[in-house]
């Protein structure tokens, strides 16, 4: 027979069961450390470790003077960085996959030429993908890439590498530009994201550079009730 898991893990399992079952929804205040320590017959230090680990994993958040609460587990991306969405999803302990809707070489129209700093009618690579978290669509990615800098982009296996991973491997990203706004989407986009056209969405326009070269322009659409963007700015000086 195998040994029982450490006591702090037993507390974590209890807390996660309550969260996943919906007994403790987002923003619900969990029992204090003292009560958990009494209920499980452990020291307060053990209860503290169980809670601290779940805070670090994003399941709980502490509010000084108030207590510890269940977090809103919407998908979340950093606003000031470019992270791989597959890693974000798997980092939350969820299953990731994507579906490629379009993969083509086209001539740049006015908007794409302007965004990529190219001549009107220049050849560009275009992909359209839906990213899923636990089989729920969380992002529609409409991306245009300058083929001069990523010539093998369209031949990439997006089941193995996301477009972001392909770009970073070919041209390390040095600069980014983000423009975020709230939007409503058309019927076709709503169908891809499995939402109603009345559902508010977040639209992020992202341009990425490698050195002086403008590599990619993408419009990322997220259902507002499934996604949030995070920005952290520190004024500290090392």
Secondary structure, DSSP 8 states (H G I E B T S, - for coil): ------HHHHHHHHHHHHHHTTSS-TT-B---HHHHHHHHT--HHHHHHHHHHHHHTTSEEEETTTEEEE----EEEESSS---HHHHHHHTT--EEEEEEEEEEEE--HHHHHHHT--TT-EEEEEEEEEEETTEEEEEEEEEE-TTT-TTGGG--TTTS-HHHHHHHHS---EEEEEEEEE---HHHHHHHT--TTS-EEEEEEEEEETTEEEEEEEEEEETTTEEEE--------
